[in-house]
Amino acid sequence: MNTILTSLGFTIKDWLIVITASILVMCILEIRRLKKSIVQQVHSRLIPQLILELVFDEEKDDKGLYLKNESFFLAKDIRVEDLELTLDDSGFKKSLILKFENIDFLKPKEGIKLKFGVFDRGHFLREVTEKIIPHLLTITFKVKVCYSNIENLNFCSEFVRKGGKFTTGKIEFVQ
């Protein structure tokens, strides 16, 4: 056995050093992986949980797209990305863009009605903006909302409207 270990010119002491160094490198790599996992867990606990809701109540004249913060964390610098829609009204397809106003912050357990404008090829359509909510009830679309928390960690959530309700598609941590 001794001759096999020393046949490459290494003594038993050299082999022990190589094995110890290899174990040390593997431990350092595992520690880095675990540290990264802990940081991700801490970040995931600090994510404000936003939900999107489409309200259409003719009796109360309460129509609109609402963003609510269902968490215990402040959401700030909220930006809803432009939404491209294709509406099919009596066989005529029309492509429109909804441009949303930014929101400075949303306190925990608070909701706000999103303000937006409807545009067609760069032209603002005031009448369509006021009447588009009923058309949104039946179509499928995705809304992307980017925001940050109190520690300035940035997140983007994707909401999918399908089958009459919104679901959260994914939440990403953005560096």
HUHURA-V409478 format. One line per field, one symbol per residue. phi: phi as a letter, one per 40 degrees, with the letter a starting at -180 (. if undefined). psi: psi as a letter, one per 30 degrees, with the letter a starting at -180 (. if undefined). Layout:
# HUHURA-V409478
phi->???
psi->???
This chain:
# HUHURA-V409478
phi->.cccccccgccccccccccccccccccccccccccccccccccccbccccbbabbabcccfbbibbbbbcbbbcbbfcbccdbcbbcbbfgbcbcbbcbbccbcabcdgbbacccabbbbfgbcbcccdcbcddcccbbcabbbbbabbccfccbbbbbbcaggacbccabbcbc
psi->eeeeeffggkleeeeeeeeeeeeeeeeeeeeeeeeeeeeeeeeffgkkjklkkjkjjeefhiklkkkkjgagkkklhkjklkjkkjkjjhfkkkklkkkkklkeljlkgllkkkklkkkjhfkkjeeeefgfeefffflklkkkkkllafggkklkkkkkjkgglkljelkkkk.
